Amino acid sequence: MKKLKITAGPYTFVAKLETEAAPKTCAAFEKALPFISEIIHVRWSGEGVWMPLGDLNFGVDYENATSYPAPGQIILYPGGVSETEILMAYGPVCFASKAGQLAGNHFLTIVEGLENVHPLGRLVLLKGAHPIRFDAL
């Protein structure tokens, strides 16, 4: 099982790559490591934080796509109706944009530090953007 270290705001998490369910998305993301961005609170989706990535192209299509990631699940929307983005759920989510409901590739699941996903989400909601970094373990 391949794992990544995620540092977001004051929290550190360990996540497993969902290589069986989303092999192309995982491989594309691994090539981009270390991946550094900023998380902001979602607008339409519920309790999640996201990284708006504009026209960044990971070169993947839909695989293991969901509109309802569970807390600690991370999805990559490869672009199309809306811009490319990565979303981390910290509570109930129905992934959407101003154009309506979307689906993203579930490619990472937090396996250590899950108890801090909700505090991170609330921190971003109340205090604004925070840095996030993904590194190979």
MITOR-573936 format. One record per residue (C-alpha): x, y, z. Coordinates in steps of 0.001 Angstrom, whole numbers. Each point is the difference from the previous one (the first is absolute). Layout:
BEGIN
((X; Y; Z))
...
This chain:
BEGIN
((0; 0; 0))
((1501; 3315; -1110))
((-418; 2881; 2429))
((422; 3751; -38))
((629; 2509; 2747))
((-2355; 2975; -82))
((838; 3152; 1924))
((-2941; 2407; 121))
((18; 3049; 2236))
((1142; -1225; 3443))
((-969; -3653; -671))
((1794; -3007; -1455))
((-1754; -2980; -1559))
((979; -3265; -1649))
((-2063; -1057; -2993))
((-5; -3128; -2124))
((-100; 224; -3757))
((-3008; -1849; -1431))
((2163; -1667; -2654))
((-2404; -2860; -758))
((-3104; 2162; -442))
((1650; 3047; -1616))
((3370; -1097; -1437))
((341; 2714; -2658))
((-922; 2826; 2382))
((2398; -1311; 2654))
((2844; -327; -2521))
((-598; 3524; -1332))
((-88; 1471; 3500))
((3154; -1865; 1053))
((1829; 1578; -2956))
((-988; 3441; 1333))
((1487; -603; 3481))
((854; 1886; 2029))
((-3312; 1760; -639))
((-358; 3369; 1706))
((-3140; 2085; -31))
((-2420; 1901; 2195))
((-3347; -1191; 1333))
((-3080; 2147; 227))
((-3495; -903; 1126))
((-2401; -1362; -2620))
((-2809; 2238; -1205))
((-2777; -2372; -1066))
((1038; -3470; 1117))
((-533; -80; 3788))
((2724; -814; 2514))
((3156; -172; -2067))
((3122; 1918; -884))
((1334; 297; -3515))
((2923; 1002; -2125))
((-1105; 1905; -3115))
((2527; -925; -2692))
((-1231; 1907; -3055))
((1008; -1673; -3240))
((2577; -2365; 1541))
((-332; -3228; -1946))
((887; -3304; 1693))
((-802; -1847; -3248))
((-2641; -2275; 1538))
((-3661; -690; -600))
((-2590; -1217; 2477))
((800; -3077; 2083))
((-1377; -937; 3415))
((-2053; 3193; -257))
((-2365; 1113; 2747))
((-2064; 3041; 874))
((-156; -1035; 3664))
((3484; -415; 1494))
((17; -989; 3673))
((2001; 1912; 2601))
((3690; -607; -648))
((-495; -920; -3647))
((1726; 2157; -2604))
((-1247; 332; -3558))
((1475; 1510; -3154))
((-2318; 1624; -2516))
((1869; -172; -3324))
((-1704; 3073; -1447))
((-2701; 498; -2585))
((-3162; 1742; 1185))
((2011; 1709; 2733))
((3711; 541; 604))
((2360; -2758; 1131))
((-110; -375; 3770))
((777; -2249; 2937))
((-2498; -282; 2852))
((367; -1463; 3489))
((-3227; -776; 1853))
((-124; 669; 3744))
((-3743; -578; 402))
((-3007; -581; -2271))
((757; 969; -3614))
((-1947; 36; -3248))
((2714; 1117; -2423))
((-1272; 2864; -2142))
((867; 3220; -1819))
((-2006; 2973; -1185))
((-837; -2181; -3018))
((-1538; -2734; 2205))
((991; -3355; 1425))
((3400; -1418; -992))
((1906; -3236; 620))
((3684; -328; 801))
((2462; -2880; 82))
((406; -1383; 3526))
((3748; -648; 8))
((1150; 600; 3606))
((-1377; -1022; 3388))
((1325; 1299; 3306))
((985; -2932; 2231))
((1811; 1850; 2803))
((-1132; 3253; 1581))
((-3635; -324; -1073))
((-1065; 1542; 3327))
((1553; 3280; -1176))
((-1794; 227; -3352))
((-3052; 1725; 1509))
((2074; 2474; 2068))
((1977; 847; -3159))
((-3196; 636; -1947))
((-1406; 2240; 2738))
((3302; 1879; 197))
((-85; 709; -3733))
((-3678; 970; 186))
((552; 2456; 2843))
((3529; 1302; -698))
((430; -315; -3776))
((2590; -1564; -2299))
((2757; -2268; 1316))
((2984; -1637; -1701))
((-113; -3680; -890))
((2819; -2281; -1125))
((15; -3619; -1191))
((3245; -2029; 233))
((862; -3626; -702))
((675; -2166; 3042))
